[in-house]
Amino acid sequence: MLNEPETSLHPELLPALAALIAGAAERSQIVVVTHSEPLVAALQEASDVHTVRLTKELGETRIIGQGLLDEPPWHWPPR
């Protein structure tokens, strides 16, 4: 679990960070929590990633694209 790993990094370092994360993900499961769209884009370029985007509606955190009665639009990939 990496919680906002881009904090305090210069934006030009995000592709290198994404490459390091992608390399680590080849050997284990990595979950990245970020508010950085550039980091998400760099991760998507560096490897095959699955993104879950969240939003806050009336104080409640929701998954974007998921209806009230829908199952989550994601699953844990096999390892």
C-alpha positions as CSV (number, residue, x, y, z in Angstrom):
1,M,0.0,0.0,0.0
2,L,1.5,3.3,-1.1
3,N,-0.4,6.4,0.2
4,E,0.3,9.4,-2.0
5,P,3.9,8.4,-2.8
6,E,4.2,11.6,-5.0
7,T,4.1,13.9,-2.0
8,S,7.1,16.2,-1.9
9,L,8.4,14.9,-5.3
10,H,9.1,17.2,-8.2
11,P,6.6,16.5,-11.0
12,E,9.4,15.5,-13.4
13,L,10.2,12.5,-11.1
14,L,6.7,11.0,-11.5
15,P,7.6,8.8,-14.5
16,A,10.6,7.4,-12.6
17,L,8.4,6.7,-9.6
18,A,5.8,5.0,-11.8
19,A,8.5,2.8,-13.3
20,L,9.7,1.8,-9.8
21,I,6.1,1.0,-8.7
22,A,5.5,-1.0,-12.0
23,G,8.7,-3.0,-11.3
24,A,7.6,-3.8,-7.8
25,A,4.2,-4.8,-9.0
26,E,5.7,-7.6,-11.1
27,R,6.7,-9.3,-7.9
28,S,3.8,-8.4,-5.6
29,Q,0.4,-6.7,-5.5
30,I,0.7,-2.9,-5.1
31,V,-2.2,-0.6,-4.2
32,V,-1.5,3.1,-4.8
33,V,-3.7,5.9,-3.3
34,T,-3.1,9.2,-5.1
35,H,-4.7,12.5,-6.0
36,S,-2.1,13.0,-8.7
37,E,-3.5,12.7,-12.2
38,P,0.1,12.9,-13.7
39,L,1.1,9.9,-11.5
40,V,-1.9,7.9,-12.7
41,A,-1.1,8.7,-16.3
42,A,2.6,7.7,-15.7
43,L,1.5,4.4,-14.1
44,Q,-0.8,3.6,-17.0
45,E,2.1,4.2,-19.4
46,A,4.5,2.1,-17.4
47,S,2.4,-1.0,-16.8
48,D,-1.0,-2.6,-17.1
49,V,-2.9,-1.1,-14.1
50,H,-6.4,-1.2,-12.9
51,T,-7.8,2.1,-11.6
52,V,-10.7,2.7,-9.3
53,R,-11.7,6.3,-9.2
54,L,-13.5,7.6,-6.1
55,T,-15.6,10.8,-5.6
56,K,-17.3,12.3,-2.5
57,E,-21.0,13.0,-2.8
58,L,-22.8,14.5,0.2
59,G,-20.0,13.4,2.5
60,E,-20.0,9.8,1.2
61,T,-17.2,8.3,-0.7
62,R,-18.4,6.5,-3.9
63,I,-16.9,4.6,-6.8
64,I,-17.3,6.6,-10.0
65,G,-19.5,4.7,-12.4
66,Q,-21.1,2.4,-9.8
67,G,-24.8,2.6,-9.3
68,L,-26.5,2.2,-5.9
69,L,-27.3,-1.5,-6.5
70,D,-24.4,-2.4,-8.8
71,E,-21.6,-4.7,-7.7
72,P,-18.2,-3.0,-7.6
73,P,-16.7,-2.6,-11.1
74,W,-13.4,-4.2,-10.0
75,H,-12.1,-7.5,-8.8
76,W,-8.9,-8.7,-7.2
77,P,-6.7,-10.0,-10.1
78,P,-5.3,-13.5,-9.7
79,R,-1.7,-13.8,-8.4
